[in-house]
Amino acid sequence: HCDYSCLCGYNMLLRRPPSRLAAATPWMTLAARLILGAVLIAAGLAKLGDPVRAAQAVQAFQILPATLATAVGYGQPALAITLGILLVAGLATRLAAGLQGLLLIVYIGAIVSVWAHGLSIDCGCFGGGGPVVLGHTQYLVDILRDTGLLALAVIVAAWPPGRFAVDRWPGLIDRK
């Protein structure tokens, strides 16, 4: 007489414990969210107090028409702070990370553009910005920094929101 207990033991052998990567993923996503969010909040706050300078920094790229560059310069700090808060809180996490990832691609492209055109500007990513003395640019550093931030945005957008995310609160979002 077999009560199938032998099969239960066999099924237990087939189940693998979670991999170390699977166990670490929520913590890695949390770290990526917090780093990216903190950088966005810091960058937004650095520009928020001087919107005219932020607009001049966008105009220095010579990519957008002056009126659009001014609008971007005035609006970008508030957008950065908003996305940063969403990421730190873990609310609309994938959307915020996806939007920030797209913005980072635009920023990297803009820096590559001014570098290729021989312009000598500071990107203004953390306040300031505009023309600088020839040879005092940091384009490679800016591109590498933004590429690292883009990698964090991809991690946050691709994986679940991680520990302590509002997105994970039961019943908050209907997941049917």
C-alpha positions in Angstrom: 0.0 0.0 0.0 1.6 3.3 -1.1 0.4 6.6 0.3 2.5 8.6 -2.1 4.8 9.9 0.7 7.7 8.8 -1.4 6.6 11.2 -4.1 6.5 14.1 -1.6 10.1 13.4 -0.7 11.0 13.3 -4.4 9.2 16.7 -5.0 11.2 18.2 -2.1 14.4 17.2 -3.8 13.3 18.9 -7.0 12.7 22.2 -5.4 15.7 24.4 -5.2 16.3 26.9 -2.6 16.3 30.5 -3.9 19.6 31.5 -5.4 21.8 34.0 -3.7 21.0 36.5 -6.5 17.2 36.0 -6.0 17.7 36.5 -2.3 19.8 39.7 -2.8 17.7 41.2 -5.6 15.2 43.1 -3.3 18.1 44.6 -1.5 20.0 45.5 -4.7 16.9 47.1 -6.1 16.4 49.0 -2.8 20.0 50.3 -3.0 19.6 51.3 -6.7 16.3 53.1 -5.9 17.8 55.0 -3.0 21.0 56.0 -4.8 19.2 57.1 -8.0 16.5 58.9 -6.0 19.0 60.7 -3.7 21.0 61.8 -6.7 17.9 63.1 -8.5 16.7 65.0 -5.4 20.2 66.5 -4.8 20.4 67.6 -8.5 16.9 69.0 -8.5 17.4 70.9 -5.2 20.8 72.3 -6.5 19.0 73.9 -9.5 15.7 74.8 -7.8 17.0 77.9 -6.1 18.3 79.5 -9.4 16.0 78.7 -12.2 17.4 81.4 -14.5 20.9 79.7 -14.2 19.3 76.3 -14.8 17.6 77.7 -18.0 21.0 79.2 -19.1 22.7 75.8 -18.6 20.1 74.1 -20.9 20.5 76.9 -23.5 24.3 76.4 -23.4 23.9 73.0 -25.0 22.6 74.8 -28.2 20.3 71.9 -29.0 16.8 73.3 -28.2 15.3 76.6 -29.3 15.7 79.3 -26.6 12.1 79.3 -25.5 12.0 75.5 -25.1 15.4 75.4 -23.4 14.1 78.0 -20.9 11.0 75.9 -20.2 13.1 72.8 -19.8 15.5 74.7 -17.5 12.7 75.8 -15.3 10.8 72.5 -15.2 13.6 70.0 -15.0 14.5 70.6 -11.3 10.9 69.9 -10.2 10.8 66.8 -12.4 14.0 65.5 -11.0 12.8 66.0 -7.4 9.5 64.4 -8.2 11.1 61.3 -9.8 13.6 61.2 -6.9 10.9 61.1 -4.3 8.9 58.5 -6.1 12.1 56.3 -6.3 13.0 56.7 -2.7 9.4 55.9 -1.6 9.1 53.1 -4.1 5.9 54.4 -5.5 5.3 54.0 -9.3 8.8 52.6 -9.1 9.1 51.1 -12.6 7.5 54.1 -14.3 9.8 56.6 -12.4 12.9 54.5 -13.2 11.8 54.2 -16.8 11.3 57.9 -17.2 14.6 58.7 -15.6 16.3 56.1 -17.8 15.0 57.9 -20.9 16.0 61.2 -19.5 19.5 59.9 -18.8 19.8 58.7 -22.4 18.8 62.2 -23.6 21.4 63.7 -21.2 24.2 61.4 -22.4 23.3 62.2 -26.0 23.3 66.0 -25.3 26.7 65.8 -23.6 28.1 63.7 -26.5 26.7 66.3 -28.9 28.3 69.3 -27.2 31.6 67.4 -27.0 31.5 66.5 -30.7 30.7 70.1 -31.6 33.7 71.4 -29.6 31.6 73.5 -27.2 33.1 74.1 -23.8 30.3 74.0 -21.2 29.5 72.6 -17.8 26.5 70.4 -18.0 24.8 72.0 -15.0 23.6 68.7 -13.7 24.1 69.8 -10.1 23.6 73.5 -10.5 25.6 76.0 -12.3 26.2 75.1 -15.9 26.9 77.2 -19.0 30.1 78.1 -20.7 33.5 77.2 -19.1 37.1 77.9 -20.0 38.3 75.9 -22.9 39.9 72.6 -21.6 38.0 72.6 -18.3 35.1 70.4 -19.4 34.4 67.1 -17.8 32.4 65.4 -20.5 33.9 61.9 -20.0 33.2 62.0 -16.3 29.7 63.3 -16.9 29.0 60.5 -19.4 30.4 57.8 -17.1 28.4 59.1 -14.2 25.2 59.2 -16.2 25.9 55.8 -17.6 26.2 54.4 -14.1 22.9 56.1 -13.1 21.3 54.6 -16.3 22.4 51.2 -15.1 20.7 51.8 -11.8 17.6 53.0 -13.6 17.6 49.8 -15.7 17.9 47.6 -12.5 15.0 49.4 -10.8 12.8 49.3 -13.9 13.6 45.6 -14.7 13.3 44.1 -11.2 10.5 44.2 -8.6 10.6 47.4 -6.5 12.6 46.0 -3.7 12.4 46.2 0.1 10.4 49.0 1.8 8.7 50.1 -1.4 5.2 51.5 -1.2 4.5 49.5 -4.4 4.8 46.3 -2.4 2.2 47.2 0.2 -0.7 44.7 -0.1 -3.9 46.1 -1.4 -2.4 49.4 -2.5 -2.5 48.5 -6.2 -4.9 46.0 -7.7 -2.6 43.5 -9.4 -5.2 41.4 -11.3 
